[in-house]
Amino acid sequence: MANDVDDPKMTPRDFAEPLRRAIGERYLTYALSTIMHRALPDARDGLKPVHRRILYAMRELRLNSTGGFRKSAKISGDVMGNYHPHGDAAIYDAMARLAQDFNVRYPLVDGQGNFGNIDGDNPAAARYTEARLTNVAEALLEGLNENAVDYRANYDGTLEEPVVLPAQFPNLLANGASGIAVGMATNIPPHNIAELIDACLHLIKVPDARDDTLLNYVPGPDFPTGGVIVEPRENIAQAYRTGRGSMRLRCKWEVEDLGRGQWQIIVTEIPYQVQKSKLVERLAELIQTKKVPILADIRDESADDIRMVLEPRSKNVDPDVLMNMLFRNSDLEVRFSLNMNVLIDGLTPKVCSMKEVLRAFLDFRREVLIRRSQHRMDKIDHRLEVLEGLIVAFLNLDRVIDIIRYDDDPKAALMREDWGKDHPRALNEAEYVSPLMVASDDELGLTEIQTEAILNMRLRSLRKLEEMELVAERDRLMEERAGLEDLLESGELQWDAIAEQLKEVKKAFGKNYEGGARRTLIEEAAEVEEVPLEAMIEREPITVVCSQMGWIRAMTGHIDLSRELKFKDGDGPRFIFHAETTDRLLVFGSNGRFYTLSAANLPGGRGMGEPVRLMVDLPNEAAIVDLFIHHPDRKLLVASSAGDGFIVPENDVVAQTRAGKQVLNVKGDVRAKVCKPVVGDSVAVVGENRKVLVFALDELPEMGRGKGVRLQKYKDGGLSDATTFTLGEGLTWRDPAGRTRTETELAEWTGKRAGTGRMAPRGFPRDNTFT
């Protein structure tokens, strides 16, 4: 390779493929490491490596559920130094989460001190808090001393750690998991242990059970913070069947009667993983911006439990209508995405159905049962061998004492001695013979293990009662061993044993366990009739005032429109009209966009108001062309400075967002110029050249959006104003003296659309505008 690099004939392109391959291999290694060692949980015990190492390290520190607490700093330090060579902050955060009963359905760590709260506050520093295991965590660890699982070397080869924990219940579904890897993610909700075990027992009885049948036992997630799932059953079934889906989760609430017709809503449970403090802030923002005008106040009266008080603006409001508006506008309702992507065998990532996850757990429990049974049988074999040696010693006690007292090598002498008919093997040929015994068929001697046991025997054991106890223990162990042999040879007995173990776990952590009862309700969302926003606002008279600089306000009541009002220096009145709080206002900008304002949301009239640009996304370079009350059945004439325009139904220009709705398309220097309600049968147009053209209204097309058609043709300048009127009643304008004048003889100015027109009549306003 070095010779290739030194070759002067090689170019950078010759190194492109090896570099691409090298980067690809390294990135793939990183991706696999992230998937297997950080992000995805193991389907067998439901844990990621960091959580597994935390629990194992706490077990090594003997922090059982009935013992004392140890500093969290000590625990995280041991985990980091012995098993998990990552940052102590990350380890402590993972441990703290296992202790948070609002994040974990069945906490695995019993925390003492400040481990955070549902408001989103962080836990105290590791030096201030203490922890120990919970009895649920001990159920995950039980069997480690009985060769239940494989061990592997830790990161530096000085210690060993379990590859997986011998979990007694399906922890993956019981506590859930979430994580983001490279190119894949997982998000599994928590469930109820008792329901999961019922599903496992059904799978043991009916191994080929359908996915939908399991829904009879596990109707849905069971979140630690409770709440109400309002997703249809078929959607939940589809999510569990495919391993992917989502479900709506709402808060739990009730109506509290205050007497005299007054009431308030009390929220007692909020959705999973929603921070209460941010939720309260969001609800307060909805009140301030009047997005939910029927909500008057929000108070957080929570202590150890959750109590959020929602006050309606009026007692006549329907509580269901109010809550449905809050569900749409806040995190009182969230959508939980389910993605059961797990390491199904500890190595291979796979998106699994609930049945596949439970089957993986049951298969693992069978493997653990076999390994523990074999380990117990090996222990029994060893003990039986020792017992047989001790029984020989009791049957030949004088000879044994004589050998120990006078022989130079008592161990060898005991092993050489032929105990003949007094050996337990000679007593009954049908009796059990330990496979560890090495005596030949010709000699009935003692093994090395038996000899060591005899030599280590205490003098106080040399009594008749002890001999009887040894024989009873031998008989008891032989009976137990026979049962283990039957268990290892029969798959049916193995599944029966697993079922019994699961029933014991259900009894320990079921509904009688503290917090074991189901917390999350599953209901169907009630159909609530949509009520228009205007119907929820109290109808009150106001006067809308908008200045030349675009500052808008709403004064209480219908004031005199000629009354003098205060404005900022350099500013003055532009629009002023009577309205009601239930009205919607339309703002037409020179950029051709319509914006919608709610009259109820306008600032009060005590100050100077607020700029319209803060309420809608009206660009700084765009001016306000017109501001008026929205009338649903009306039509509008819109036109640009270039003389193009069309008719648009007023319902089509209402915008639902701050960005407004583009209606009249304008480009370059062209600006939207006219927006007038359509009345009558004719259109009058005047240009900057003071030429007036009158034509029939039906010559204008009705459109929803566009540039429009030419209204009047100009050589120089552009459109000045346009209006609609009834030809028989004449065209009205205000002359320079301020008097209203009506011209009924309009034949001279009448023509076809897009004509040039004739000079305006005598007395036409100098600003070239109609009334």
N, C-alpha and C positions, 0 to 999 in steps of 0.2 A: 504493500500500500504506500509505503514511504517512497518507493521508487516511482510510483505513479504520480504522487504529488510533486516530486522533483522534476518530472518530465516537462521540459519547456514547451513541448508541442500541445499539451493539454490546455483546454480553455475552461472558463467557469461553467459552460454548459455541460461539460463532462461530469461535473460534480452534482448536477441538479437532481438526478434520480436517486443517488445514494443519500443525499440530504433529505429529500422528500420521504424516502423510506425510513430514515433514522428518526425524523420528527414524528412520522406516523406511528412507529413502534413505541416511542417514548410517550406519546400522547395516549395511545391505547393502554399502556401500562398504568398511566395516571388515572385514566377513566375507570379501568377495572378496579383499581385500588379504592377509588371513591365510591364506586357502586357497592363493593363487597365489605369494605371496612368502615364506612362512614354513614352512607345514606339509607341503604335498604336493610330492613330487619330480617332476621331468620324466621322462617315460617314455623320452626319447631318450638322455639322458646319466646318468639316475638320480640327479641332484643337486638339492639345494635351492639357492636363490640364495646363501646364506651360504657354502656349501661351494664353489660355483662361483667365487665371488669370492675366496675364500682361495687356491684353486689358481691362478687367473689372476694374483693379486697376487704369489704366490711365483714364478710364471714371469717376471713383469716384473722381479722382483729377481734373476733368473738363478740361482735355487736349484735347479739340476738335480740329478739323482740321483748324479752323479759329482763334483759340486763341493763347496764348503764349506757349513757350516751358518751360519745367522744367528739372532740372538736372536728368540725368539717375540714379545717385546714390539714389536720392529721390524715383524715381519710383521703382527701384529694392528693395530698403529698404521697401517700403510699401507692395510690393508683397510678400516679404519674411516674414514680420512681421504679415501680415493679412491673407494671403491665402496659401502661398507656403513655407512650412518650410524646405527649402533646401538651399544649398550654394548660396550666392549672385553672385558669379562668374558664376555659371550655369544659373542663371536667367538673368544676364546681357548679356551673350553670346546668349541666346535664343532671347532676345529683340533686340540685335544688328543684328541678322540674319533677323528678320522681317523688318529691315530698309535697307537691302542690295538689291539694285535693280538688282544686278547680280546673286543673289541667289533666290530671291522671285519674281515671275512674277508680282504680284500686291502687293507692299509693304504695310504692315499694320501699320507700324510705320514711322513717318516722322522724320528723324534724322538730327541734326544740330551738325556738328563737324566731327571728323574722325571716321567713322564706318567701317573701313577696305576697301580693294579694291580687284580687280580681280587678282592682283599679289599674293594674299595670305597673305598680311600684316594684322595683328590683329587690331581690333578697339582700340582707345585710352581708357584710364581708365575711369570708369563711372563718376568720378568727373569732367572730362573735357568735356563730351558730354551732349547734351540736346535732348529731344524728345517730340513728341506729336502724337496724332492719325492722320491717314490719312482719307480721306472721304470714302475709301474702307472699312477701319475698322469700321467706323460709320455705314456702311450698314450692317455689321455683328451684331452690337449692337442694332440696331433700334428695339424697341418693348419691351425692358427690363422693362420699366415702365408700360407696359400694360398687365402684367401677361401672357406674351407670352410663358414663359418657367418656369419650376420648379426651386426652390432654395433649397439649402441644407446648413447645418451648416458648417462653416469652421473648420479647424483642432482642434481649442480649444473651439469651441462652442460659441464664443463671437460675431461673425458676420455671415452673410450669403453670399453665392456665387452662381451664376447660374450653374446649372448642364450642360447646353449647351447654346450656344448663338443662338438667332433667326435669323440666317443667311439669307440674301435676295438673295444670289446666291450660287451655288455649289462650295464653297471655297476649298473643298477637292481636286477636280480636277483642279480648277483654279490656286491654288498655289502649289499643290502637297504636298508630305510629305515623310519622310524617317525615319526609326528607326529600331533598333535591340532589340528584346525582348528575352525571354527565350524560345528557341525552335522555334521561328518564327520571321519573319522580314517583313518590308514593304518598298516599294520604288515606289512612285507614281510621275510621271512627271507632270509639270504644263501644263495648257491648256489655250486657249483663252476664255474669259468670253462670248463674243458675240456668239461664236460657241456653247458653252455649253448651253446657253439659247435657241438657236435655236433647239438644240436637246431636251431640256426640253419641249419646246412648241410642238414639234412633238409628244413627249410621252403623253402630255395632250390630243392631238387630237386622237392619236392612241396608247392606253395603251399597246397593245400587239405587238408593233412594233418589228421587228427583230433586232438583235444586229448589223448586217451588214448594215442595213438601217441608223443607227445612224452615220456610218462612212461618210455618205454624208454631215453631218453637222459638225462633228468633225473628220477631216481627219487624225489628229495625234497630238502629243504634240506641245506646243508652248513655247519654252524655253526663259527665259529672256535674254540670251546671243545670241539668234538667231541661226545661223548655218543652216545646210541642212540635213534633214533626207533622207537617201538613201535606206531605207528598202522597199521591195516590199509591195504593198497594202494588199495582202493576208496575209502576216506575221503580219502586224499591226492589221488587222481584227481579226486574230486568237488570238493575245495577248489581245485585248479588249474583245473578246468573253469569254476567259477563265480566265482573270485576271492575267495571267503570260505570259511572253515573253521578247523579247529584240529587240532593233532596233539600227541600226548604225546611228551615228550622226557625220557629218563632219564640218570642218570649212568652212566659206564662203570666197572665194578668187577671184581675178581677175588679169589679165595680164596688166601691165602698160608699154606702149610703150615709150622707151627712145630715139627713132630715130636712124637712120643708122643701122637698123636691131637689135639693142640692146633692151632687155626687162628685166623686173623683175616681180616677183609675189608679190602682196599685199594681205595679210590676214587681213580681216576687222572684222571677227567674229570668235570666237573660240568656241569649244564645251562646253556644260553646265558642270559646276563644275570642269573645268580644270584650274589650276593656271597658269597664263601667264608666270610668272617668271620661273617656273619649265619647262614649255613647251619650252621656249627659251633656257634654259640650255640643254635640251635633244637634240634640233636641233643642238646646238653648238657641242655637243658630237658626233653626227652623222657626222659632218664635220671633226672633229679631228680624229675620228677612220676610216674615209673614208668608212663608211657603205653605204653612199649615195654619191658616188664619183662625181655625176653630180651637187651636190649642193656646191656652192663656199662660200657663206657667209649668215649670218642671222643678221638682225638689228631690234631692237625694237624702232620704232619711235612713239610709242603711247603717246597720251596726255589724254584728256577726252575720246576720242574714241580709238579704237584699230587699229593699223597700224604696222604690222610686215612685213618687207621686206625680201624676199628670192631671192638671186642672183644665177643664174645658172652658172656653170663653162664655158659653151659655149652657144653661141646664137643659135647653131644648135640643141640644146636639145628640145624635145617636152615638153611643159609645163604640159600636161596631164600625161605624163610618169613620170616626176619629182614629181608631186603631188601624184600620186599613190604610188610611192616608199615611200614618206613621210607619207602617210596614213597608210602604213603597218608597219612603223618603229617608229612612234611617236603618240602623243595624238592629232594630228590634226584630227584624226578620233578615236572615242571611241564607245563602245557598251553600251547603257543604258539599264539596266535590269528593267523590269516593274513587280511589284508584288503588286497587289491591295489588300493587307491584311488589313482590317479595322474593327472597332467596328461598326457593321451594325446597331445596336439598342442602342449603347452606352455601351453594356455589352458583346456581343458575338463576338469574332474575327471570321472573315470569309473572304476568298479570293473571291472577287466579280468581276463580269463583269462590264463594264461601264454602261450598262443598269440598273443593280441592284443598283449601286451607285446613279445614277440619280433618280431612283424610290424611294430610301430611302430619298433623299433630298426632292422630291416633296411631299411625304407623310408627311414629317416633316413640310413643308411649309403649308400644309392643316391644320395640327394640330395647328400651330402657328396662322393661319388665324382665326380658330374657337375660340381659346382662346382670341385673341385680340378683335374679334367681340363681344364675350360674355362680356368681360371687358368693352368695350365701351357701350354696352347696359345697363350694371349695372350703369355706370356713368350717362347715359341718364335718367334712372329711378330715380336716386337720384336727379338729377337736375329738372326733371319734378315735382317731389314731392315738391321741394322748390319753383318752379315757381307757382304751384297751391296755395301754402300758401301765396305767395306775392300778387298774383292776388286777393285773398280773402281780404287781408289787404287793397288793393287799392279800392276795391268795398265797403268796410266798414271802411273807413279811420277814420271817426270821432269816431266810436265806439272803434276801436283799440287804438286810442290816449287816449280816456277816460279811458279805462281799464289800460293802461300803467301808466297814471298819478295818478289814484286814488286807484287802487287795491293794497292790500298789497302783493299779490302773482300773478303778472301779467301773468306769464307763465302758471300757473294752470288755471287761469281765461280764458285765450285765448283758452286753450285746452277744457275747459268745455262749452264754448259758442257754441250755435247751430246757424250756419250762414245761415241755411235755404236755400231759393231760390237763395241767393247771392253766394253760394258755386259753384265753377266751375263744380262740378259733377252734380249739379242740373240744370245747364244751358242746357245741351244736353245729354241725356242718352246714345247717341251713341258715345260720346267723350271718349277719352282714360282715363282709371282709373289706377293710379299707383299701382302696387302690394305692395308697401311699406306702403300705407295708411292703418291706423288701425281703422278708424272711422266705427261705426256700421251702419247698414242699417237705423236705426231709427234716428241717429244723423249724421249731416254733420259737424263734428268738425275738428280741426286741429291736426296734429300729432306733436310729440315732435320736429322732425326735422324742420317742417314748423314753429313752434312757435319760435324756436331758430333763424331761418332766419329772422323772422319778428322783433324780439327784437334786432337783430344785424344790422338792416337796418339803413342807415344813413338818416339824415333829408333831405339832398340834393336830395335824391332819390324820395321824395314826390312831384313829378310833373307829369302832365298828359302824357308827352312824355315818361316817364319811363314806365308807365302802358302799352302804346302801344308797346314798345320794348319788354316787358315781354311776351305779348301775341304773338308777332311775333316769339320770340325765342322759346316759347312753341310749336307753330305750326311747326317750322323748325325741332325741336328735335323729335316731333312725327312722322314727315315724315321720318327722318333718322332712327328712331327706327323700323318703318315698313319695311324699306329696309333691316335692319340688321336681322329682323325676317325671311324675305324671304331668305336671304343669309344662315342663319343657318339651314333652313329646306330644302335647295336645293343643292345637290352635284354639279349639273351642274353650278349653279351660283358661287359656291366656286371655281371651276376650272377656270371659266371665270375671277374671281377676281385675282387668282394666276397668270394667263397668263398676265393680265394687269400689275401686279406688276413686273413680269419678264421683260416685254417690257420696263418698266420705267428704270429698272436696266441696260438693254442693251443700252438704249439711254444714260444713264449716263456714263457707262464704256465701251462702244463699240468703234468703229473705230475713233470716234471724240474725245474720251478721250485721254489725253496725254499718249502715249505708249500703246493705246488700240488696234492698228492694229496688225495683225499677224506678228511675227518676224521670225519664223522658216519656211524655205521653205521645201517643200516635193517634191523630184525629184527621178527619177530612176538613179542608178549609171551607168554611161556610160562605155561601154565595151572598155577597153584599151588593145591593143595587148601587150603581155608580151615581153619585150626586154631583151635579156641576159645582165648580168652585164658587160661583157667584151665589149659589143657594145657601152656602155656609157663611156668607158674610152678612153682617147686619146692614140693612139698607139705610143709609144716612145721606143727607144732602151735603155736597161739598162744592167748592169753587176752585177749579184748576187754574193755576197761574203759571205761565212759562215766560221767562224773560228773553230778551234778544240774544243773550249769551248762553241760553240753554239751561238755565237754572229753573227747576220745576218744584212746585209745592201744592198742597191741597189745604185750602182754608175751610174751616168748619162752617156749614150752612151755605145758603145761597146769598152771597153779599151783592151789593150794588156794583154792577160791572163798570160803572163810571167812577167808582170810588178810587181815590188816589192811594197807591200802595208804595211801600218802600222797596228799593232795589239797591244792589251794590253800586258803588261809584262807577260811572261810565256805562251803566246798564240801564235798561228800561223795559217796559211791558211789550210783549209781542202777542201771546195768546192768552185769553182769559175767557172762560165760559163756565156755565153751571153743569154739574154732573152729579152722580151718586156713587157711593162706595162700591156698588156692585158692577159698575161700568168697566169696560176695557177700553183703553186708549190706544190709538194707532199713531205712530210717528213715521212720517215719510221722509227719508233722507235724500240728499242730492246724489247719492250713489245708486239710487234706484231701489233701495231695500226698504221694506216695511218692518217696523219693530213694534212689539206689543207690550203695553204696560198695564198693570192692574191698578185701578184707581184706589183700591184699599191699601196698596203698598206705597203710595206716595208719601213723602215726608210731610210732617205737619206744617201749618202756616205760621208758626210763631217766629221762625227764623227766615232765612233767605231761601231755604230749600236745599236741594242737591242737584248737581249737574246730571242731565239725562244720560251723558256718556258713562256715568258710573253705574247706571241701571241696565243699560244695553251696550252692545259692542258697536257703537257708532264711531267710525274712524274720525280722527281729528280733522282731516281734510274735507270731510263731508259736513254739509250744513243741514239744518232742519228745514224742510220745505213746508211741511204742514203737520199739525197736531189736532186730532179730533176724536170724538167718541165713536166707537165701533157700533154700526147698525147692521145686523146680520143679513138682512134682505136687500141691502142697497148695492148699487154698482158705482164704480169710480172711473173717471176719465183721468188717465195718467199720460203725461207728455214730457218730452225732453227738450232741451234748448236747441237741438238741431231741427225741431219741428216734427218729430216722429211720436206717435202715440197710439193708444188702443183703449178699449173698455175692459175692465177686470171686475169680476164679482168680489164684493168686499169680504166674503167668507174665505176666499182663496188667498187673501193677503195676511191673514192672522198668523203670527209666528209663535212657535212653542218654546223657542230657546232665546237666549240673549243675543245670539248671532243674527237674528232677524231672518227675513225671507226675501230673496232676490226676486223682483217682479219686472222692473223696467231695466233692460240691459243698456248700459251706456259705456262708451269707450273714449279714451283720450281726453280731450277738453270738454266733451259733451257732459252735461249735467241734467239730472232730473229737475224739471222746472214747475210742473203743474200736477196737482191732484185735486180734483173737484168731484163732488157727488153728481151723478147723472140725473137730470130732470128734463122733461120735455121731449122734443123731437128733432132739435137742431143743434149744431155746434157752431160757435163763433170763435175765430182765431185771429189774433193780432200779432204782427211781428215787430221787431225792433225798428223796422222801417215805417211804422205806423200804418201799414196796410192791413185792412180787415177783410176776412173771408168768412162767409156763412155757407154751410152745407148741411145736408141731411144727416141725422145721427146714424141711420142705418148703413151709411157708407163706412163706418168704423167697425172693425172686427172686434169680437169678444175673445180675449185670450187670458191664459193664466200667467204667462211669462213670455217675454220677448222684447224685441226692439220696437215693434209696432210698425205702422204704415205712415207715409208722409201725410201730414195735415195741411201744410202750406209750403209753397216753394219760395226760396229767397235767393237773391243774388248776393246780397251782403247782409251780415248780421244773422239773427236767428229768431226763435220764438220768444215772444214777450209774455203772452198770456192766452188762456183758452178757457171756454166755459160752455155749458149746455143750457138751453132754454126752450120755451115753447114758442114757435114761430108766430102763431096767431096773437100771442100776448106781447110780442115785441122784445127787443134787446135793451136791457137797462144798464146804465153806468152812472157814475157820480161825476159831475162836471167840475171844473177847477174851482168854482165857488162853493162846492160842497152840496149842491142840490142834485137830487135824483132825477135822471132824465131817461125817458123811454122812447126808443125809435121803433116804430111799427112798419115804416116803409123801408124794407131792406132788400128790395129787388136789385138795387144797384150793387150790393155787396154779395149777393147770393150767387153761388157757382158750384162747381164740382170740387170734391176733395183734391188737394195737392195743387190747387190753383194759386196764383200770386195775390189775388184780391185787389181792392181799391183803397185809396187813401181814406182814413177814418173820417167819420162825419164831423161837422163843426161841434165844438164843445167837448170832444172826446178827451179824457184825462191825459195830462202830459206824461204820466208814468206808464202809459200804455197798458193799463189793467182794467178788467171789468169789475163790477161790483161783486 
